[in-house]
Amino acid sequence: MSYPESKNRQGKILIAEDDNINQQLMAFHLKQWRNNLVFANNGKEALQIFREFDNQISLVLMDLRMPLMDGVEATQKILEINPGAKVIALSAFAQEENRSKTGNVGFVEYLTKPIRKEDLVNIIDKYLD
């Protein structure tokens, strides 16, 4: 199977994911952006990084279930800082109920785990200018 080639884009991608294996998998899938990836291990850390680098973060990939602060709360706080922030929900739960709950928060997309490289690259290409 071939995957679409990503365009060369600017801006940082903040990946908020508490599972080290999932972090490594996303880093592998997004190796063309390796110099632009920033990782957070929980929602609180994601919020802190976003505050520090707001003008440089082009996209946030946000796991919904994390320690210290979940992805929904972190996203709400990120959107208070920057209402135009592009945040994509990541979840192992594909049920429609979970998707509808996140829709009211302000996520621009919802990806279910395990995340396929093609879906991830296509989403990033869609939202990065």
Secondary structure, 3 states (H helix, E strand, C coil): CCCCCCCCCCCEEEEECCCHHHHHHHHHHCHHHHHHEEEECCHHHHHHHHHHHHHHEEEEEEECCCCCCCHHHHHHHHHHHCCCCCEEEEECCCCHHHHHHHHCCCCCEEEECCCCHHHHHHHHHHHCC
